[in-house]
Amino acid sequence: MKNAFSHTFGALDDISVDGPLARASGWIVGLEGGITDLVLKCDDLPLPTESIEIGLPSPDVQQAWPQLHGSAACRFRLTAKLTSSLVQPDGGNLFSVVPFAGCESGVPLERVVPLQVAVPTAEQALTVGHGDFVETSFSMLSLFRLVANLKKDARVLDPGCGIGRIAYALCHYLSPVGRYAGFDVSREAIAVAKTIFAGKSNFSFSHADLRNAMYNPGGHIASDEFQFPFADKTFDFTVMTSVFTHLLPAEVRNYLAEIARTLADDGSCFATFFVLDDLAKASIKSGSATLSISHPYAPGCFVQNPAVPENAVAYDAATLAAMISEAGLAIEEVHWGQWPGRSVFLSYQDIYLLKKKAAG
């Protein structure tokens, strides 16, 4: 069942525990209405609020996000009382700042305190994109929990894992019963990931020598023929963030089929795409989209750069829905992204939550 929530957007700058108090600061805006309250939770249990300041001046946020209504005054400071019985003596607690727009809760800002794994260097983090590595990782964990109801004992597959940006938050969240497997076309990224997560016995990383014009042009295996190196029904949850946005049609079909094969019957896949619905097409035509993915590549498939088509790939909504269905998957939820200029969104790319079709 789809979770009801208000669309909010922000970042957690800091969270700390000082004796009986937990303190959090950051910024948050409501995309469907103003922020009226914040609640700090520890391992999903609400904490009594000691002090709260909302709507503090935020010229830096306004400069970075001028299109967001309320970005000029969206910083917050929050202090809550933390009982000693909640503090984990040998591991971190998951803290969540839950925003409210009226009576409806928004997208939580989450972090584990204290962090249990060393943060990658700035140079290493740049290999998986700009932005704060830890903040990005935990913001994705928040979406996994909110949209897909990710459990602590889940078995997670992360194709295109890079150095482990998704894995970082997951290694603080999954229980010892849960496990994670990631693979990537970059041998160097896998080597870094193995170093970062060396102490996590339930996390594994492997190199897939896939041919990719952008990331591994000398690869020996075609992506449209690659079989994931796992048995049928191995995983409860598959993460595909910023992977399908670089795959061409035959590769997408193969990956969708492999996801369906390796998912447990009640498993789910959290995948991101650039999807060309009517709004996205109109935004690209008018020039208001952040990306102009307009060059036809194949029926229902468009690319930004014909010379390097894998740079950014978009699919017509009907074409994508047909490929998903042919693979034995069903679309459970769609959450449209900000990339074509939407003012209400969950993430930059479009999020699809996929489930396996019922047998028969």
Backbone hydrogen bonds in HBPLUS format (Angstrom, degrees):
<---DONOR---> <-ACCEPTOR-->    atom                        ^
c    i                          cat <-CA-CA->   ^        H-A-AA   ^      H-
h    n   atom  resd res      DA  || num        DHA   H-A  angle D-A-AA Bond
n    s   type  num  typ     dist DA aas  dist angle  dist       angle   num
A0006-SER N   A0105-SER O   2.77 MM  99  5.82 170.1  1.78 146.4 149.9     1
A0031-LEU N   A0007-HIS O   2.90 MM  24  5.50 161.0  1.94 150.1 153.5     2
A0009-PHE N   A0029-VAL O   2.98 MM  20  5.47 156.4  2.03 153.8 160.0     3
A0029-VAL N   A0009-PHE O   2.86 MM  20  5.47 156.5  1.91 148.5 155.8     4
A0011-ALA N   A0027-TRP O   2.94 MM  16  5.57 148.1  2.05 145.3 153.8     5
A0027-TRP N   A0011-ALA O   2.99 MM  16  5.57 159.5  2.03 156.3 162.6     6
A0013-ASP N   A0025-SER O   2.88 MM  12  5.69 133.4  2.10 129.2 142.7     7
A0014-ASP N   A0025-SER O   3.18 MM  11  5.40 162.0  2.22 144.1 143.0     8
A0025-SER N   A0014-ASP O   2.92 MM  11  5.40 151.2  2.01 156.8 157.1     9
A0016-SER N   A0023-ARG O   2.87 MM   7  5.35 152.8  1.95 149.4 158.3    10
A0023-ARG N   A0016-SER O   2.86 MM   7  5.35 163.6  1.88 154.9 160.6    11
A0018-ASP N   A0021-LEU O   2.77 MM   3  5.22 166.8  1.79 161.9 165.8    12
A0021-LEU N   A0018-ASP O   3.13 MM   3  5.22 164.2  2.16 117.4 121.0    13
A0082-LEU N   A0020-PRO O   2.61 MM  62  4.97 177.1  1.61 149.8 148.6    14
A0022-ALA N   A0080-ALA O   2.89 MM  58  5.33 164.5  1.92 155.7 160.3    15
A0080-ALA N   A0022-ALA O   2.90 MM  58  5.33 159.4  1.94 153.7 160.6    16
A0024-ALA N   A0078-LEU O   2.82 MM  54  5.18 161.0  1.86 154.1 159.6    17
A0078-LEU N   A0024-ALA O   2.86 MM  54  5.18 158.5  1.91 162.5 163.0    18
A0026-GLY N   A0076-PHE O   3.31 MM  50  5.61 154.1  2.38 140.8 143.4    19
A0076-PHE N   A0026-GLY O   2.89 MM  50  5.61 153.7  1.96 145.1 146.2    20
A0028-ILE N   A0074-CYS O   2.99 MM  46  5.55 157.3  2.05 145.3 148.0    21
A0036-THR N   A0100-PHE O   2.78 MM  64  5.74 161.4  1.81 154.3 160.9    22
A0100-PHE N   A0037-ASP O   2.85 MM  63  5.10 141.9  2.00 158.2 150.5    23
A0039-VAL N   A0098-VAL O   2.95 MM  59  5.13 152.7  2.02 137.9 146.8    24
A0098-VAL N   A0039-VAL O   2.79 MM  59  5.13 173.4  1.79 159.0 156.8    25
A0047-LEU N   A0040-LEU O   2.89 MM   7  5.79 153.7  1.96 168.0 166.2    26
A0041-LYS N   A0096-SER O   2.79 MM  55  5.02 161.3  1.82 148.9 155.3    27
A0096-SER N   A0041-LYS O   2.95 MM  55  5.02 156.2  2.01 135.2 141.0    28
A0042-CYS N   A0045-LEU O   2.89 MM   3  5.20 159.1  1.93 142.6 143.4    29
A0045-LEU N   A0042-CYS O   3.04 MM   3  5.20 161.5  2.07 109.5 115.5    30
A0043-ASP N   A0094-LEU O   2.68 MM  51  4.96 174.0  1.69 154.2 156.3    31
A0081-LYS N   A0048-PRO O   2.84 MM  33  5.46 160.0  1.88 160.4 165.2    32
A0050-GLU N   A0079-THR O   2.75 MM  29  5.37 161.2  1.79 137.6 142.4    33
A0051-SER N   A0079-THR O   3.16 MM  28  5.15 162.0  2.20 134.2 135.3    34
A0079-THR N   A0051-SER O   2.92 MM  28  5.15 168.6  1.93 154.1 151.8    35
A0053-GLU N   A0077-ARG O   2.83 MM  24  5.14 150.7  1.92 158.5 162.4    36
A0077-ARG N   A0053-GLU O   3.01 MM  24  5.14 149.7  2.11 138.5 145.7    37
A0056-LEU N   A0075-ARG O   2.94 MM  19  4.72 164.5  1.96 143.8 139.0    38
A0075-ARG N   A0056-LEU O   3.16 MM  19  4.72 157.5  2.21 138.3 133.0    39
A0058-SER N   A0072-ALA O   2.85 MM  14  5.03 159.1  1.89 133.8 128.6    40
A0061-VAL N   A0058-SER O   3.11 MM   3  5.39 122.7  2.45 104.6 117.9    41
A0062-GLN N   A0058-SER O   3.08 MM   4  6.43 162.3  2.11 155.7 161.1    42
A0063-GLN N   A0059-PRO O   2.97 MM   4  6.14 148.3  2.07 140.9 148.9    43
A0064-ALA N   A0060-ASP O   3.09 MM   4  6.31 152.2  2.17 140.6 147.7    44
A0065-TRP N   A0061-VAL O   2.69 MM   4  5.76 154.7  1.76 155.9 163.4    45
A0068-LEU N   A0065-TRP O   3.14 MM   3  5.71 164.8  2.17 118.4 123.0    46
A0071-SER N   A0068-LEU O   3.23 MM   3  5.56 154.7  2.29 135.3 131.6    47
A0073-ALA N   A0070-GLY O   3.28 MM   3  5.91 159.0  2.32 116.8 122.0    48
A0086-LEU N   A0083-THR O   3.06 MM   3  5.79 160.5  2.10 120.7 126.1    49
A0087-VAL N   A0084-SER O   3.28 MM   3  5.49 144.2  2.42 103.7 112.8    50
A0093-ASN N   A0113-VAL O   2.90 MM  20  5.43 162.0  1.94 142.8 139.5    51
A0113-VAL N   A0093-ASN O   2.92 MM  20  5.43 154.4  1.99 150.0 155.5    52
A0095-PHE N   A0111-ARG O   2.84 MM  16  5.48 166.3  1.86 162.5 160.3    53
A0111-ARG N   A0095-PHE O   3.01 MM  16  5.48 150.5  2.10 152.9 159.5    54
A0097-VAL N   A0109-LEU O   2.80 MM  12  5.04 166.7  1.82 148.9 152.5    55
A0109-LEU N   A0097-VAL O   2.97 MM  12  5.04 159.4  2.01 136.0 141.8    56
A0106-GLY N   A0099-PRO O   2.72 MM   7  5.17 149.2  1.81 151.4 149.3    57
A0101-ALA N   A0104-GLU O   2.98 MM   3  5.56 165.3  2.00 164.7 163.4    58
A0125-ALA N   A0121-THR O   2.87 MM   4  6.12 162.7  1.90 156.2 161.2    59
A0126-LEU N   A0122-ALA O   3.11 MM   4  6.27 144.4  2.24 142.9 150.7    60
A0127-THR N   A0124-GLN O   3.12 MM   3  5.67 152.8  2.20 112.1 119.7    61
A0128-VAL N   A0125-ALA O   3.11 MM   3  5.84 165.8  2.13 120.0 124.3    62
A0129-GLY N   A0126-LEU O   3.18 MM   3  5.00 167.8  2.20 105.9 106.4    63
A0136-THR N   A0132-ASP O   2.90 MM   4  5.97 165.8  1.92 155.2 159.5    64
A0137-SER N   A0133-PHE O   3.03 MM   4  6.17 158.5  2.07 145.2 151.3    65
A0138-PHE N   A0134-VAL O   2.98 MM   4  6.23 169.3  2.00 158.6 160.4    66
A0139-SER N   A0135-GLU O   2.87 MM   4  5.98 143.7  2.00 144.9 155.7    67
A0140-MET N   A0136-THR O   3.10 MM   4  6.32 147.1  2.21 144.2 151.5    68
A0141-LEU N   A0137-SER O   3.09 MM   4  6.47 153.4  2.17 143.4 151.1    69
A0142-SER N   A0138-PHE O   2.97 MM   4  6.17 155.0  2.04 142.1 148.2    70
A0143-LEU N   A0139-SER O   3.21 MM   4  6.51 149.8  2.31 137.1 144.1    71
A0144-PHE N   A0140-MET O   2.89 MM   4  6.23 154.4  1.96 152.5 160.2    72
A0145-ARG N   A0141-LEU O   2.97 MM   4  6.24 158.2  2.02 153.9 158.9    73
A0146-LEU N   A0142-SER O   2.89 MM   4  6.04 154.8  1.95 144.4 152.3    74
A0147-VAL N   A0143-LEU O   2.78 MM   4  5.63 170.0  1.79 150.5 154.0    75
A0148-ALA N   A0144-PHE O   2.96 MM   4  5.14 137.3  2.14 120.6 133.8    76
A0150-LEU N   A0144-PHE O   3.31 MM   6  5.69 159.2  2.36 116.2 121.4    77
A0149-ASN N   A0145-ARG O   3.18 MM   4  4.36 128.1  2.46 104.0 110.6    78
A0154-ALA N   A0151-LYS O   3.31 MM   3  5.43 157.2  2.36 113.0 112.3    79
A0175-SER N   A0152-LYS O   2.81 MM  23  5.30 162.5  1.84 129.8 134.7    80
A0179-ARG N   A0154-ALA O   3.08 MM  25  6.61 149.5  2.18 138.2 145.8    81
A0236-ASP N   A0155-ARG O   2.85 MM  81  5.16 149.4  1.95 134.9 145.0    82
A0237-PHE N   A0155-ARG O   3.15 MM  82  6.27 153.4  2.22 159.3 155.5    83
A0156-VAL N   A0179-ARG O   2.79 MM  23  6.16 168.1  1.81 155.9 156.7    84
A0181-ALA N   A0156-VAL O   2.89 MM  25  6.32 146.4  2.00 154.8 165.8    85
A0157-LEU N   A0237-PHE O   2.88 MM  80  6.36 154.3  1.94 153.5 161.8    86
A0239-VAL N   A0157-LEU O   2.84 MM  82  6.24 162.8  1.87 167.4 172.6    87
A0158-ASP N   A0181-ALA O   2.85 MM  23  6.19 152.0  1.93 157.3 161.7    88
A0160-GLY N   A0183-PHE O   2.71 MM  23  5.76 131.6  1.95 148.7 164.5    89
A0161-CYS N   A0183-PHE O   3.10 MM  22  5.71 157.3  2.16 132.4 136.4    90
A0164-GLY N   A0161-CYS O   3.08 MM   3  5.47 144.5  2.21 139.3 138.0    91
A0168-TYR N   A0164-GLY O   2.88 MM   4  5.88 137.8  2.06 143.3 150.8    92
A0170-LEU N   A0166-ILE O   3.47 MM   4  6.63 166.7  2.49 147.8 151.0    93
A0171-CYS N   A0167-ALA O   2.79 MM   4  5.89 147.0  1.90 156.1 161.9    94
A0172-HIS N   A0169-ALA O   3.03 MM   3  5.32 143.5  2.16 105.1 115.9    95
A0173-TYR N   A0169-ALA O   3.12 MM   4  6.35 123.8  2.45 138.2 153.6    96
A0173-TYR N   A0170-LEU O   3.00 MM   3  4.84 137.4  2.19  93.9 106.7    97
A0174-LEU N   A0170-LEU O   2.80 MM   4  5.66 171.6  1.81 157.4 158.9    98
A0178-GLY N   A0175-SER O   2.95 MM   3  5.21 128.3  2.22 105.1 118.5    99
A0180-TYR N   A0202-ASN O   2.96 MM  22  6.35 160.5  1.99 162.2 166.4   100
A0204-SER N   A0180-TYR O   3.02 MM  24  6.33 149.3  2.12 140.2 149.7   101
A0182-GLY N   A0204-SER O   2.93 MM  22  6.34 157.0  1.99 150.6 157.9   102
A0206-SER N   A0182-GLY O   2.97 MM  24  6.46 148.0  2.07 147.2 157.4   103
A0184-ASP N   A0206-SER O   3.24 MM  22  6.84 142.4  2.39 152.9 163.8   104
A0208-ALA N   A0184-ASP O   2.92 MM  24  5.61 171.1  1.93 140.7 141.9   105
A0190-ILE N   A0186-SER O   3.18 MM   4  6.45 159.5  2.22 148.3 153.2   106
A0191-ALA N   A0187-ARG O   3.07 MM   4  6.30 152.5  2.14 143.8 151.1   107
A0192-VAL N   A0188-GLU O   3.08 MM   4  6.42 154.2  2.15 148.6 154.8   108
A0193-ALA N   A0189-ALA O   2.92 MM   4  6.19 163.9  1.95 151.9 156.5   109
A0194-LYS N   A0190-ILE O   2.94 MM   4  6.12 160.7  1.98 151.7 156.0   110
A0195-THR N   A0191-ALA O   3.27 MM   4  6.48 142.4  2.42 136.3 145.5   111
A0195-THR N   A0192-VAL O   3.04 MM   3  5.17 125.0  2.36  98.3 112.8   112
A0196-ILE N   A0192-VAL O   2.94 MM   4  6.27 163.0  1.97 158.5 162.8   113
A0197-PHE N   A0193-ALA O   2.99 MM   4  6.08 167.7  2.00 158.0 160.5   114
A0198-ALA N   A0195-THR O   3.44 MM   3  5.14 162.9  2.47 106.7 104.8   115
A0200-LYS N   A0197-PHE O   3.02 MM   3  5.45 168.0  2.04 120.7 123.6   116
A0203-PHE N   A0200-LYS O   3.13 MM   3  5.50 158.7  2.18 117.5 118.2   117
A0210-LEU N   A0208-ALA O   2.72 MM   2  5.54 139.3  1.88 108.1  95.0   118
A0220-HIS N   A0209-ASP O   3.09 MM  11  5.92 117.9  2.49 132.0 141.4   119
A0221-ILE N   A0209-ASP O   3.00 MM  12  6.01 149.9  2.10 156.6 160.0   120
A0211-ARG N   A0221-ILE O   2.73 MM  10  5.66 159.3  1.77 158.5 157.0   121
A0212-ASN N   A0216-ASN O   2.95 MM   4  4.73 164.7  1.97 109.2 113.4   122
A0216-ASN N   A0212-ASN O   2.85 MM   4  4.73 148.7  1.95 128.5 137.2   123
A0219-GLY N   A0216-ASN O   3.04 MM   3  5.50 159.4  2.08 125.8 125.3   124
A0225-GLU N   A0222-ALA O   2.99 MM   3  5.45 163.0  2.02 115.5 120.5   125
A0230-PHE N   A0228-PHE O   2.78 MM   2  5.58 142.4  1.92 100.0  92.5   126
A0233-LYS N   A0261-ARG O   2.95 MM  28  6.29 160.4  1.99 138.8 142.5   127
A0234-THR N   A0262-THR O   2.82 MM  28  5.32 113.5  2.27 118.0 131.3   128
A0235-PHE N   A0262-THR O   2.90 MM  27  6.09 175.7  1.90 167.3 168.8   129
A0264-ALA N   A0235-PHE O   2.67 MM  29  5.64 154.6  1.73 169.1 162.7   130
A0268-SER N   A0236-ASP O   2.96 MM  32  6.37 151.3  2.05 142.4 146.3   131
A0238-THR N   A0268-SER O   3.02 MM  30  6.52 151.7  2.10 145.8 154.7   132
A0270-PHE N   A0238-THR O   2.86 MM  32  6.25 155.3  1.92 168.7 175.8   133
A0240-MET N   A0270-PHE O   2.85 MM  30  6.11 165.0  1.87 160.6 157.4   134
A0272-THR N   A0240-MET O   2.93 MM  32  6.32 153.6  2.00 163.1 155.0   135
A0246-HIS N   A0243-VAL O   2.92 MM   3  5.55 161.3  1.95 121.3 124.8   136
A0247-LEU N   A0244-PHE O   3.26 MM   3  4.99 172.6  2.26 103.6 105.3   137
A0313-VAL N   A0245-THR O   2.82 MM  68  4.97 148.5  1.92 136.3 140.8   138
A0251-GLU N   A0248-LEU O   2.95 MM   3  5.43 120.7  2.31 116.9 132.1   139
A0252-VAL N   A0248-LEU O   2.92 MM   4  6.08 155.6  1.98 154.7 161.9   140
A0253-ARG N   A0249-PRO O   2.96 MM   4  6.21 165.4  1.98 158.1 160.9   141
A0254-ASN N   A0250-ALA O   3.13 MM   4  6.30 157.2  2.19 140.0 145.9   142
A0255-TYR N   A0251-GLU O   2.92 MM   4  6.11 166.9  1.93 153.8 157.3   143
A0256-LEU N   A0252-VAL O   2.89 MM   4  6.05 164.5  1.92 155.3 159.6   144
A0257-ALA N   A0253-ARG O   3.06 MM   4  6.22 157.6  2.11 143.9 150.0   145
A0258-GLU N   A0254-ASN O   2.92 MM   4  6.18 154.1  1.99 149.6 157.1   146
A0259-ILE N   A0255-TYR O   2.82 MM   4  6.04 151.1  1.90 149.5 157.6   147
A0260-ALA N   A0256-LEU O   2.97 MM   4  6.23 162.6  2.00 148.0 152.4   148
A0261-ARG N   A0257-ALA O   2.94 MM   4  6.17 153.3  2.01 143.1 150.8   149
A0262-THR N   A0258-GLU O   3.00 MM   4  6.11 159.0  2.04 146.7 151.2   150
A0263-LEU N   A0259-ILE O   2.99 MM   4  5.97 125.3  2.29 146.2 158.4   151
A0267-GLY N   A0264-ALA O   2.86 MM   3  4.82 163.8  1.89 114.4 116.2   152
A0269-CYS N   A0354-LEU O   2.86 MM  85  4.95 152.7  1.93 140.0 145.4   153
A0354-LEU N   A0269-CYS O   2.81 MM  85  4.95 168.2  1.82 149.5 153.2   154
A0271-ALA N   A0352-TYR O   2.95 MM  81  5.27 178.9  1.95 161.1 160.9   155
A0352-TYR N   A0271-ALA O   2.75 MM  81  5.27 169.0  1.76 164.8 167.8   156
A0273-PHE N   A0350-ASP O   2.85 MM  77  5.17 150.1  1.94 142.1 152.2   157
A0350-ASP N   A0273-PHE O   2.90 MM  77  5.17 149.4  1.99 173.9 164.2   158
A0315-TYR N   A0274-PHE O   2.98 MM  41  6.50 153.9  2.05 160.2 164.9   159
A0276-LEU N   A0315-TYR O   2.79 MM  39  5.77 168.7  1.80 141.5 143.7   160
A0317-ALA N   A0276-LEU O   3.45 MM  41  5.61 161.5  2.49 119.2 115.6   161
A0281-LYS N   A0277-ASP O   3.00 MM   4  6.21 165.5  2.02 158.8 162.9   162
A0282-ALA N   A0278-ASP O   3.01 MM   4  6.18 160.1  2.05 147.9 153.3   163
A0283-SER N   A0279-LEU O   2.88 MM   4  6.08 154.1  1.95 149.5 157.1   164
A0284-ILE N   A0280-ALA O   2.95 MM   4  6.16 158.4  2.00 151.5 156.4   165
A0285-LYS N   A0281-LYS O   3.03 MM   4  6.21 158.6  2.08 144.8 151.0   166
A0286-SER N   A0282-ALA O   2.95 MM   4  6.15 149.9  2.05 144.7 152.5   167
A0287-GLY N   A0283-SER O   2.96 MM   4  5.95 122.1  2.31 135.9 150.0   168
A0288-SER N   A0283-SER O   2.95 MM   5  5.07 130.7  2.19 149.2 152.4   169
A0289-ALA N   A0283-SER O   3.31 MM   6  5.03 140.8  2.47 114.4 108.8   170
A0287-GLY N   A0284-ILE O   3.25 MM   3  5.07 140.6  2.41  92.9 104.1   171
A0290-THR N   A0339-TRP O   2.89 MM  49  5.50 167.9  1.91 171.1 173.7   172
A0295-HIS N   A0303-VAL O   3.03 MM   8  5.19 152.9  2.11 160.0 156.6   173
A0303-VAL N   A0295-HIS O   2.84 MM   8  5.19 157.0  1.89 143.5 149.0   174
A0297-TYR N   A0301-CYS O   2.92 MM   4  5.56 168.6  1.93 148.5 144.8   175
A0298-ALA N   A0301-CYS O   3.38 MM   3  5.01 166.4  2.40 125.6 127.7   176
A0301-CYS N   A0298-ALA O   2.82 MM   3  5.01 165.7  1.84 139.1 136.7   177
A0316-ASP N   A0300-GLY O   2.84 MM  16  4.94 164.5  1.86 141.2 145.6   178
A0302-PHE N   A0314-ALA O   2.90 MM  12  5.22 168.7  1.91 152.0 153.9   179
A0314-ALA N   A0302-PHE O   2.83 MM  12  5.22 172.2  1.83 157.6 159.6   180
A0304-GLN N   A0312-ALA O   3.12 MM   8  5.55 146.2  2.24 152.7 156.7   181
A0308-VAL N   A0305-ASN O   3.03 MM   3  5.41 129.8  2.29 109.8 122.1   182
A0311-ASN N   A0308-VAL O   2.99 MM   3  5.78 167.3  2.01 128.6 132.5   183
A0320-LEU N   A0316-ASP O   2.93 MM   4  6.18 165.6  1.95 165.6 169.6   184
A0321-ALA N   A0317-ALA O   2.98 MM   4  6.14 160.3  2.02 145.5 151.3   185
A0322-ALA N   A0318-ALA O   3.05 MM   4  6.22 152.7  2.12 143.6 150.3   186
A0323-MET N   A0319-THR O   3.10 MM   4  6.40 157.4  2.15 149.0 154.5   187
A0324-ILE N   A0320-LEU O   2.96 MM   4  6.19 159.9  2.00 155.5 161.0   188
A0325-SER N   A0321-ALA O   3.03 MM   4  6.20 161.3  2.07 146.2 151.1   189
A0326-GLU N   A0322-ALA O   2.92 MM   4  6.11 160.1  1.96 150.4 156.0   190
A0327-ALA N   A0323-MET O   3.19 MM   4  6.32 137.1  2.38 139.1 148.7   191
A0327-ALA N   A0324-ILE O   3.26 MM   3  5.33 133.7  2.49  96.1 108.1   192
A0329-LEU N   A0324-ILE O   3.14 MM   5  5.48 155.1  2.21 155.5 152.7   193
A0328-GLY N   A0325-SER O   3.01 MM   3  5.34 161.1  2.04 111.3 117.3   194
A0357-LYS N   A0328-GLY O   2.97 MM  29  5.63 172.0  1.98 143.6 141.3   195
A0330-ALA N   A0355-LYS O   2.68 MM  25  5.24 155.6  1.73 157.2 164.2   196
A0355-LYS N   A0330-ALA O   2.91 MM  25  5.24 158.9  1.95 150.0 157.1   197
A0332-GLU N   A0353-LEU O   2.74 MM  21  5.40 154.4  1.81 158.8 166.6   198
A0333-GLU N   A0353-LEU O   3.30 MM  20  5.07 153.4  2.38 131.6 135.8   199
A0353-LEU N   A0333-GLU O   2.98 MM  20  5.07 168.4  1.99 140.3 143.8   200
A0335-HIS N   A0351-ILE O   2.84 MM  16  5.01 162.5  1.87 149.9 154.1   201
A0351-ILE N   A0335-HIS O   2.89 MM  16  5.01 171.9  1.89 151.8 150.1   202
A0338-GLN N   A0347-SER O   2.93 MM   9  6.26 143.4  2.07 138.0 149.8   203
A0341-GLY N   A0338-GLN O   2.77 MM   3  5.39 161.0  1.80 130.6 135.7   204
A0339-TRP N   A0348-TYR O   2.99 MM   9  5.29 156.7  2.05 152.1 146.6   205
